[in-house]
Amino acid sequence: MSRAASIGALRDHIRQIEAPARHGVLPFGVAAIDHALPGGGLALGAVHEIIGAGGDEEDCAAASGFAAGILARLGTGAVLWCLRWPDLYGPGLLAYGLDPARLVLVAARRDDDILWAVEEGLRTPGLAAVVGEIGQLPMVAGRRLQLAAERSGVTALLLRRWRSADEAAAERTRPSAALTRWQIAALPSIAPTLPSPAPSLTLPRKRGREGWGQSGGGSGRGLGIGRPRWRIELLRVRGGVPAVWDGEVADATGHVSLSAVLADRPAAPAERQPARIGAAEPWRRAG
């Protein structure tokens, strides 16, 4: 084999090792989101970080709902959920499609203990996924989790729960070995266009944020509470482009949906995406 051919073969081998989707992907079923992710979906057998916004950086209510929607579509196997505070709310998780009966809960007081439990879970191929609620995540620990996930094919979702403004400020800028980092923020709902009963939102946390839905009674656009919405921001993705979308929260099948305007066009970069809070747009399910 010539020197050039040897170098080419070596490069191909390195690409296979570094491929972000060695164990396949889980599509969101929304073209705008899937196109922003390498392989057309969330990489399996990898580590993904999910954070909240504002006060929800501590409660992690919106982030937990987003994670529950992903887990709902990851088969029917057991999910190891490692947490510090016992504030998960089963009916809230079920509203996003995640059966609480699938959960195996591990409670620990320290981040180091939670990281140890997450790593042990990632070494168990029989699990559908592992969730870890982490405050501080050193780079070395993140790399260990990523390597464990790659070896076993088990997907890890790390919910970053910060207990103080100082901790949040330090951890937001810390380098991470995770394949993706997402930020999920609650948006005001759009008032229903018809005076019909609107679905309610059940929080996945006992200590959830207020203001998930805004009443449309005085807007003239309908009665009742509109469908709850999220701002889904892909802050960082290896091999992809960060972007942001506004859409309805995950439904009972675990799928999110975007407005008809966004669902049929490429996602705009995060720093250039216009705000559409409270805009009256036509909506359709894209999952």
C-alpha positions in Angstrom: 0.0 0.0 0.0 1.4 3.4 -1.0 2.1 6.1 1.6 -0.8 8.2 0.3 -3.2 5.3 0.5 -2.0 4.5 4.0 -2.6 8.1 5.1 -6.1 8.0 3.6 -7.0 4.8 5.3 -5.8 6.2 8.6 -7.9 9.3 8.2 -11.0 7.2 7.5 -10.3 5.2 10.6 -10.0 8.4 12.7 -13.3 9.7 11.3 -15.0 6.4 12.3 -13.6 6.7 15.8 -14.7 10.4 16.1 -18.1 9.9 14.5 -20.7 11.5 16.8 -23.4 8.9 15.8 -21.6 5.5 16.1 -24.7 3.9 17.7 -27.3 5.5 15.5 -29.5 8.6 16.2 -32.9 9.4 17.6 -34.7 11.8 15.2 -36.9 14.5 16.7 -39.2 14.1 13.8 -38.9 17.9 13.1 -36.9 18.6 10.0 -35.5 21.9 11.2 -34.1 20.3 14.4 -32.9 17.1 12.8 -31.1 19.0 10.0 -29.0 20.9 12.6 -27.8 17.6 14.2 -25.1 15.4 12.6 -26.7 12.2 11.3 -30.2 13.7 11.4 -31.0 13.3 15.1 -29.8 13.0 18.6 -26.7 10.7 18.8 -27.2 7.6 20.8 -24.5 6.2 23.0 -23.3 9.7 23.9 -23.6 12.4 26.6 -25.9 15.3 26.1 -26.3 18.3 28.5 -29.6 20.1 29.2 -29.9 23.3 31.1 -32.7 25.6 32.1 -32.9 29.4 31.9 -33.2 32.0 34.7 -34.7 30.5 37.8 -35.2 27.2 36.1 -31.4 26.6 36.2 -32.1 25.5 39.8 -35.5 23.8 39.5 -34.8 22.2 36.0 -38.5 21.8 35.3 -38.4 22.7 31.6 -35.2 20.7 31.1 -36.7 17.7 32.8 -39.7 17.9 30.5 -37.5 18.0 27.4 -35.5 15.1 28.7 -38.7 13.1 29.5 -39.8 13.5 25.9 -36.5 12.1 24.6 -36.6 9.2 27.1 -40.2 8.4 26.1 -38.9 7.6 22.6 -35.9 5.6 23.7 -37.7 2.2 23.7 -39.3 0.7 26.8 -36.3 -0.3 28.9 -35.4 0.9 32.3 -34.0 4.4 32.8 -31.5 5.1 35.6 -32.2 8.6 37.1 -29.6 9.9 39.5 -30.7 12.9 41.5 -30.0 14.9 44.7 -33.5 16.1 45.6 -36.6 13.7 45.4 -38.7 16.2 43.6 -39.6 14.3 40.4 -43.4 14.2 39.8 -44.6 11.0 38.1 -47.8 12.5 36.4 -45.7 15.3 35.0 -43.3 12.9 33.4 -46.2 10.8 32.0 -47.6 14.0 30.4 -44.4 14.0 28.2 -44.7 10.3 27.4 -42.3 8.9 30.0 -43.8 6.1 32.1 -42.6 6.6 35.7 -42.6 2.8 36.1 -39.5 2.7 33.9 -37.5 4.8 36.3 -34.8 3.4 38.7 -34.0 6.3 41.1 -30.7 6.8 42.8 -30.4 9.6 45.4 -27.0 11.0 46.4 -26.0 14.2 48.2 -22.8 15.0 46.3 -22.0 15.6 42.7 -19.1 13.1 42.9 -21.5 10.3 44.0 -24.0 11.1 41.3 -21.2 11.1 38.7 -20.1 7.7 40.0 -23.6 6.3 39.7 -24.1 7.7 36.2 -20.8 6.1 35.0 -21.8 2.8 36.5 -25.1 3.0 34.8 -23.4 3.7 31.5 -21.5 0.5 31.8 -24.8 -1.4 32.0 -25.9 -2.2 28.4 -29.4 -3.3 29.5 -30.5 0.3 30.3 -32.3 2.5 27.9 -30.6 5.6 29.2 -29.1 7.3 32.2 -30.0 10.7 33.6 -27.8 12.6 36.0 -28.6 15.8 37.8 -25.2 17.5 38.1 -24.1 20.8 39.5 -20.3 20.7 38.9 -19.0 18.7 36.0 -15.1 18.6 35.6 -13.8 18.0 32.1 -12.1 14.8 33.2 -15.4 13.4 34.6 -17.2 14.4 31.4 -14.7 12.6 29.3 -15.1 9.4 31.4 -18.8 9.5 30.9 -18.5 10.1 27.2 -16.1 7.1 26.8 -18.4 4.9 28.9 -21.4 5.9 26.8 -19.5 5.2 23.5 -18.4 1.7 24.7 -21.9 0.6 25.9 -24.2 2.4 23.5 -26.2 3.8 26.5 -27.3 7.4 26.1 -26.7 9.9 29.0 -28.7 13.0 29.6 -27.1 15.4 32.1 -29.5 17.9 33.7 -27.4 20.8 35.0 -28.9 22.0 38.3 -27.0 24.9 39.8 -27.6 26.0 43.4 -26.2 29.5 43.2 -25.5 32.3 40.8 -21.7 31.9 41.3 -21.9 28.2 40.5 -24.0 28.8 37.4 -21.7 31.5 36.1 -18.6 29.3 36.5 -20.2 26.2 35.0 -21.8 27.9 32.0 -18.4 28.7 30.5 -16.6 25.5 31.5 -15.5 23.3 28.6 -17.5 20.1 28.2 -17.0 16.7 26.6 -20.7 16.3 25.9 -21.7 15.9 22.3 -24.5 18.5 22.6 -25.7 21.2 25.1 -29.3 22.3 25.1 -31.1 25.1 26.9 -34.8 24.9 27.4 -36.8 27.9 28.5 -40.5 28.3 29.1 -42.3 30.8 26.8 -45.8 32.4 27.2 -48.4 30.3 25.5 -50.3 31.5 22.4 -53.9 32.0 23.2 -56.2 29.5 21.5 -58.0 30.8 18.4 -61.2 29.0 19.3 -63.0 29.1 22.7 -62.5 25.3 23.2 -61.0 23.5 26.2 -57.2 23.8 26.0 -54.7 21.2 27.3 -53.1 21.8 30.7 -49.5 21.4 31.5 -48.4 19.1 34.3 -44.9 19.9 35.6 -42.4 17.1 35.8 -41.1 18.6 39.0 -42.9 19.2 42.3 -41.2 22.6 42.5 -41.9 24.0 39.0 -41.8 27.6 37.7 -44.9 29.7 37.5 -46.1 31.3 34.3 -45.9 28.3 32.0 -49.1 29.3 30.4 -50.7 32.7 29.9 -54.5 33.1 29.8 -55.9 34.5 26.6 -59.1 35.7 28.1 -58.5 39.4 27.4 -56.9 39.1 24.1 -60.0 38.4 22.0 -58.3 35.3 20.5 -60.1 32.7 22.5 -60.8 31.5 26.0 -58.8 29.3 28.3 -55.1 28.6 28.4 -53.1 28.2 25.2 -50.7 25.3 24.5 -47.5 25.6 26.6 -44.3 26.5 24.7 -40.6 26.1 24.9 -37.7 27.9 23.5 -35.3 25.1 22.4 -31.8 26.3 22.0 -29.0 24.1 20.7 -26.1 25.9 22.4 -23.3 23.6 21.3 -23.1 20.6 19.0 -20.0 18.7 17.8 -20.0 18.7 14.0 -23.1 20.8 13.7 -24.4 24.4 13.9 -26.0 25.9 17.0 -29.6 27.1 16.5 -32.8 28.0 18.3 -36.5 27.2 17.8 -39.8 28.2 19.5 -42.4 25.5 19.7 -44.9 23.6 21.7 -43.8 21.4 24.5 -43.4 17.6 24.1 -46.8 15.8 23.9 -47.8 12.4 25.3 -45.7 10.7 22.6 -42.6 12.6 23.5 -42.6 14.7 20.3 -42.1 18.5 20.2 -43.7 20.6 17.4 -42.8 23.9 15.7 -44.9 26.5 14.1 -45.8 26.0 10.4 -43.5 28.9 9.6 -40.4 27.3 11.2 -41.1 23.6 10.4 -40.6 24.1 6.7 -37.4 26.1 6.6 -33.8 25.7 7.9 -33.2 26.8 11.5 -31.7 30.2 11.9 -28.5 30.6 13.9 -29.1 31.2 17.6 -27.8 34.7 17.7 -29.9 35.8 14.8 -33.2 34.1 15.5 -36.0 36.7 16.0 -38.2 36.5 19.1 -41.8 35.6 18.5 -43.2 35.5 22.0 -46.9 35.9 22.0 -47.2 36.1 18.2 -50.4 34.7 16.7 -49.1 32.1 14.2 -50.6 29.0 12.6 -49.4 25.9 14.4 -49.2 22.3 13.3 -47.6 19.2 14.7 -44.3 18.4 13.0 -43.5 15.1 14.9 
